[in-house]
Amino acid sequence: MDINSEARAFLDSIEGKPTFESLSVTEARKLFREIACLAGSPPVDLQKVADLEIPAPGRQIPARIYRPNDKDDLPVMVYFHGGGWVIGDLETHDSFCRSLAKTGNFVVIAVDYRLAPEHKFPAAHEDCMEATSWIAANEAALAVDTSRLIVAGDSAGATMAAAVCQQAARERQPDIKYQVLLQPVTDVPTPYPSKEEYAEGHFLTITLVQWAAGHYLNALEEAGDIRMSPNLAESLSDLPAALMLIGTHDMLYGECEAYARHLEKDGVDVNLSIYPGQIHDF
């Protein structure tokens, strides 16, 4: 199967740029912002876009709320950006979150969780869990309908969305209705054919994955923690229905498909959408 023509054009557009793992963390974050601007669509206008801080024990978690109109009963999506727990922020995903709010007609709240290596595992997951719980408990203040609560994310952000759903199911709170997982990392330790076939040349590479994990994890053994590899959870029952998206030319294809099948086996309603010829984070 040939690579998608738009994906090929994107890869051609970044040819010659340094790889993330060849740079310092500061430089890698700057490069990711540049690539996000290159790949992103023009930002759409919304009724309201505002920064806020979500209280958590000993800290404040920065976030940004996107409101398509002034209705106070819209569903709310909590969104976690990708970037391997090291790069990415509110700005890299701003145009995408605007589009989600506009086309979906729901409120999006993007969470600017703590990044590695300044904050090691499981700091990012803890921020995502704290933010989701706070949003679920503050329906009136946020003017949203938290009975229709969605969690979503891309890449590492999708991993955290999946892990938040698992923890919420175990603790029976908050009540999450739906999860949207865009090419999630679901099983770091296990080899899949796609990890070898698309290890290089398709935006996400095996060396980049190793670089990110090396910055985020305290020890290699943590790769098998279900907050890093949600597919290793023994049971996935009682989880919310899921929409999952993956491209065939993404090294995460195998583990993403495996997680979808695991969810289905445990009785979760799953819509797995596979995009031929597409690369990671298309």
C-alpha positions in Angstrom: 0.0 0.0 0.0 1.3 3.4 -1.0 1.6 6.3 1.5 -1.1 8.9 1.3 -0.3 11.8 -1.0 -1.0 14.4 1.7 1.2 12.5 4.2 4.0 12.3 1.6 3.7 16.1 1.0 4.0 16.7 4.7 7.0 14.4 5.1 8.6 16.2 2.1 7.9 19.6 3.8 9.9 18.7 6.9 12.7 16.9 5.1 16.0 18.5 6.1 14.7 19.6 9.5 16.6 18.1 12.5 15.0 15.2 14.3 13.5 15.9 17.7 15.9 13.5 19.4 18.9 15.2 18.0 18.0 18.5 19.8 17.9 19.7 23.3 14.5 19.5 24.9 14.0 23.3 24.6 14.9 23.2 20.9 12.7 20.1 20.3 9.7 21.9 21.8 10.4 24.9 19.5 10.6 22.7 16.5 7.4 20.9 17.3 5.6 24.3 17.5 7.0 25.2 14.1 5.8 21.8 12.6 2.4 22.2 14.2 2.1 25.6 12.5 3.2 24.1 9.2 0.7 21.3 9.4 -2.2 22.9 11.2 -5.3 24.5 9.5 -6.0 28.2 10.0 -7.6 28.8 13.4 -11.4 29.1 13.3 -13.2 31.8 15.3 -15.2 30.7 18.3 -17.6 32.4 20.7 -14.9 32.2 23.5 -11.4 31.0 23.9 -9.9 31.6 27.3 -7.0 30.3 29.5 -7.8 29.0 33.0 -6.1 27.3 35.8 -7.3 24.1 37.3 -6.6 23.6 41.0 -4.7 20.5 42.1 -2.8 19.6 45.3 0.2 21.8 45.5 -0.1 23.2 42.0 -2.3 24.8 39.3 -2.8 23.0 36.0 -3.0 25.4 33.0 -5.8 24.8 30.6 -7.7 26.5 27.8 -11.4 26.4 27.2 -12.9 26.6 23.7 -16.6 27.5 23.5 -18.4 27.4 20.1 -21.4 29.4 21.3 -23.0 30.8 24.5 -25.2 27.8 25.3 -24.6 26.4 28.8 -25.7 22.8 28.2 -23.1 21.7 25.7 -21.2 18.5 26.2 -17.5 18.9 27.2 -14.4 17.2 25.8 -11.3 17.2 27.9 -8.3 17.1 25.5 -4.7 15.9 26.1 -2.2 16.9 23.5 0.4 14.6 22.1 4.2 14.9 22.1 5.6 11.9 23.9 5.2 13.5 27.3 8.1 15.8 26.5 7.0 18.3 23.8 3.7 19.9 22.8 1.5 22.4 24.6 -1.6 24.5 24.3 -0.3 26.3 21.3 0.7 23.3 19.2 -2.9 22.0 19.4 -4.8 25.3 19.4 -6.1 25.2 15.9 -7.0 21.5 16.2 -9.0 22.1 19.5 -10.7 25.1 17.8 -11.8 22.9 14.9 -13.0 20.1 17.3 -15.2 22.6 19.2 -16.6 24.2 16.1 -17.4 21.1 14.1 -18.5 19.0 17.1 -20.5 21.8 18.7 -19.2 21.0 22.1 -16.9 22.7 24.6 -13.3 21.6 24.5 -11.0 22.1 27.5 -7.3 21.4 26.6 -5.0 20.5 29.5 -1.4 21.7 29.7 -0.1 18.9 31.8 3.4 18.8 33.2 6.2 17.7 30.8 9.3 15.6 31.2 12.2 15.6 31.9 11.3 18.3 34.4 8.4 16.2 35.7 8.9 12.4 35.5 6.3 9.6 35.3 3.5 9.6 36.4 3.2 13.4 36.7 1.5 13.9 33.3 -1.1 11.2 34.0 -1.7 12.7 37.5 -2.4 16.1 35.9 -4.8 14.7 33.4 -6.7 12.7 36.0 -6.9 15.7 38.4 -8.1 18.0 35.6 -10.7 15.5 34.4 -12.1 15.1 37.9 -12.2 18.8 38.5 -14.0 19.5 35.3 -16.5 16.8 36.0 -17.2 18.3 39.4 -17.6 21.9 38.2 -20.5 21.9 35.7 -22.0 25.1 36.9 -18.8 27.1 37.0 -17.8 26.0 33.5 -21.4 26.2 32.1 -21.2 22.7 30.5 -23.1 19.5 30.6 -20.8 17.1 32.5 -23.3 14.2 32.1 -21.9 14.1 28.5 -18.2 14.1 29.4 -15.7 13.0 26.8 -11.9 12.5 27.2 -9.7 12.6 24.1 -6.2 13.0 23.0 -3.6 12.2 20.3 -0.5 9.9 20.6 0.8 10.2 24.2 -2.3 12.3 25.0 -4.5 9.4 23.8 -2.6 7.1 26.0 -3.4 9.3 29.0 -7.0 9.5 27.9 -7.2 5.7 27.9 -5.5 5.5 31.3 -7.8 8.2 32.8 -10.8 6.2 31.6 -9.3 3.0 33.2 -8.6 4.8 36.5 -12.1 6.4 36.5 -13.7 3.0 36.0 -11.7 1.5 38.8 -12.5 4.3 41.2 -16.1 4.8 39.9 -15.5 8.5 39.3 -15.7 10.7 37.4 -18.4 9.4 35.1 -16.9 9.5 31.6 -19.3 8.8 28.7 -17.0 8.5 25.7 -13.3 8.3 24.8 -11.6 9.4 21.6 -8.2 7.9 21.1 -6.2 9.2 18.1 -3.3 6.8 17.4 -2.6 6.0 21.1 0.5 4.3 22.5 -1.1 1.3 24.2 1.7 -1.3 24.7 5.3 -0.1 24.9 7.1 -3.3 25.8 5.4 -5.7 23.2 6.8 -6.0 19.7 4.4 -5.6 16.8 5.2 -5.9 13.1 4.3 -2.3 12.5 6.9 -1.1 15.0 9.6 -2.7 12.8 8.0 -1.9 9.4 7.5 1.8 10.1 10.3 2.4 12.5 11.8 5.1 10.3 10.7 7.6 7.8 7.1 8.1 8.8 7.3 11.0 11.3 7.2 8.9 14.5 10.3 6.8 14.7 11.6 4.1 17.1 14.5 6.4 18.1 12.0 9.2 18.9 9.9 6.8 21.0 13.0 5.8 22.9 14.1 9.4 23.4 10.7 10.4 24.8 10.5 7.3 27.1 14.0 8.0 28.3 13.0 11.5 29.4 9.7 10.6 31.0 10.3 7.3 32.7 12.2 6.9 35.9 13.1 3.3 35.1 12.6 1.0 32.1 10.2 -1.2 34.1 7.7 1.6 34.1 7.0 1.1 30.4 4.8 -1.9 31.5 2.7 0.2 33.9 -0.9 0.4 32.6 -0.7 4.2 32.7 2.0 3.9 30.0 0.7 0.7 28.3 -3.1 0.6 28.9 -3.4 -2.6 26.8 -1.6 -4.5 29.6 -4.5 -4.0 32.0 -6.1 -7.3 32.9 -9.6 -6.2 32.3 -11.1 -3.4 30.2 -14.7 -3.9 31.2 -16.9 -1.0 32.4 -15.0 1.5 30.2 -16.8 4.1 28.1 -17.5 3.6 24.4 -14.5 4.5 22.3 -13.7 6.0 18.9 -10.1 5.1 17.8 -8.3 6.4 14.8 -5.1 5.0 13.3 -3.2 5.2 10.0 -1.8 2.1 8.3 1.7 3.6 8.0 2.0 4.4 11.7 4.4 2.3 13.8 1.7 2.3 16.5 -0.8 0.6 14.2 -0.4 -2.9 15.7 -0.8 -1.9 19.3 -3.7 0.5 18.5 -5.6 -2.3 16.8 -4.7 -4.7 19.6 -6.2 -2.3 22.2 -9.4 -2.0 20.1 -9.8 -5.8 20.0 -9.1 -6.0 23.8 -11.8 -3.4 24.4 -14.3 -5.3 22.2 -13.4 -8.6 23.9 -14.3 -7.1 27.3 -17.6 -5.7 26.0 -16.8 -2.1 25.2 -18.4 -0.5 22.2 -15.5 0.4 19.9 -15.4 2.2 16.5 -11.9 1.7 15.1 -11.4 3.8 12.0 -8.3 2.8 9.9 -6.9 5.3 7.4 -5.0 3.7 4.5 -1.6 5.2 3.8 -1.7 7.7 6.7 1.2 8.3 9.1 1.3 9.1 12.8 -0.6 12.2 13.9 -2.1 12.7 10.4 
